Every structure is written in structure tokens, then in C-alpha cells.
Amino acid sequence: MTTFDKREEAFETQFVHDEALKFKAGARRNKLLGLWAAEKLGMRGDAAADYSKAVVTAEIDAASDEGVVRKIMSDLAAKGIAISEDELRSRMNELLAAAVAQIKAGV
């Protein structure tokens, strides 16, 4: 195996690792965001956990953050809870950082 081949393999391995981290962090962020939104909606216990799972599924179904934003904004509006999309996206960014930290810490 040449040095070039070793370097290429290392880059591929790093790419796979980074993509896996990105996926895990996104899913964890959505779980945390779902729990945050559930609290705002007055949900506790199993209801909050189920709602959190629905938020994670919303991203998978829409294949983007937009599905999560639409779901939470719609659910909050239906309950008369006013929150701006900017505030929600800001919270998403905060929770993404927390999710990455948790994953790196092995939590």
C-alpha cells in the first residue's frame, strides 16, 4: 500500500466518523429539542418522551431540519404558545452544541 493509498484510506475513515457524529448529534439534538418543546406544551413523563420521538421522526420524514421546525412551530401555535422561528432555531443551535458535547463525553 502506498503512502497515497494510506492517506486516502485515512480521509475516508475520518469522513465516515464525521458523518456518524453528525447524524448522532442531530438525532440527539432533536430529542433534546423535543423534550424542551414538550415542556413548553405542558407534557411530562411518557407523553414528553413520545413527543420527543415524534420530533426525531419529523426530521427523518422531511430529511431536513425544516420538518422539525414546522412540527414544533405548528404544535406550539396550536396551543397558543408564541415563539419565533428565530428563537426556535437559536435553541436548536444551543442544543446541537450540547448534543455534540454529550456524545464526545460518552453520555
N, C-alpha and C positions, 0 to 999 in steps of 0.2 A: 504494500500500500504506500503510495507516495505521500509526501507532505501535503500536497494539494488535496488529495483524497481524504486525508485525516482532517484537514481544516474544513472541507465541505461537510463531512460527517458531523463534526462538532457544531457547525452552524445549523445543520438540520436538527440535531438533538436539542440545541438551545431554542430553536423555533417551536418545536413540539412542546417543550417545557413551558415556554412563554404563553402559548395558546391555551394550554391546560390551565395555567394560573389565571389567565384572563377569563376563561369560562367559569372556573370555580369562584373567582371573585365576583363576577357578575351575578351568578346564582345566589351567592351568599348576600350580596348587596340587596338583591330583590327580596330575599327572605327577611332581612332586617328592615327594609323599607315597608314590606307588607305588615310586619309587626308594629311599626311606627304608625302606619295608616290605620290599622285595626284599633290601636289605642285611641286615635282621634275619633274613630267611628263608635267607640264605646264597647268594643269587643274585648273579651278576656278568655283565657284558657284555651279550650279546644277550638272555639269559634275564631280566635285570633290566629291560631296555628293553621287552621283551614284556610282562612283568608290569605295568610302569608303564602301558602302553597299555590293559591289561585293567582297571586301576583307573579310568582315564579313562572307559572304556566302561561300567563299573559305574554311574557317576553318570548317564550318558546313558540307560541302560536303566531305572534306577529313578526318574529325573527328580528326584533329590534327593541330599543328602549321605548319607542313610541307606544307599543302595546301596553307597557307598564304605566306610562304617563296617562294614556287615555283611560285605562281602567281605574286608576286611583282618582284622577280628577273627576270622572263620572260618578264614582261611588261617594266621594266626599260631597259633590254638588247635590246628589240625590238626598243626602242627609242634611243639606243646608249648611255645610261647613265650608266657609270661604277660605280658599288658599290659592295663591297664584301659581301658575306653571313655573315661574322663575324660582319661587320658594321651594317647590317640589323638586325641581332639577338641582337646586343647591343642596337640598337634603340628600339627593341621590349621590352627588359627588362626595359629600361628607361620609356617607355610608360605604361608598366604594373604597375610600381610603381605610376605613375601619375594617372592612372585609379583607382587604389585602394584608393589613397588619395581623389580623387574626389567623389567616392562612399561613403567613410566614412564621408566626409564633406557634403554630401547630394546634391552635384552639379549635 
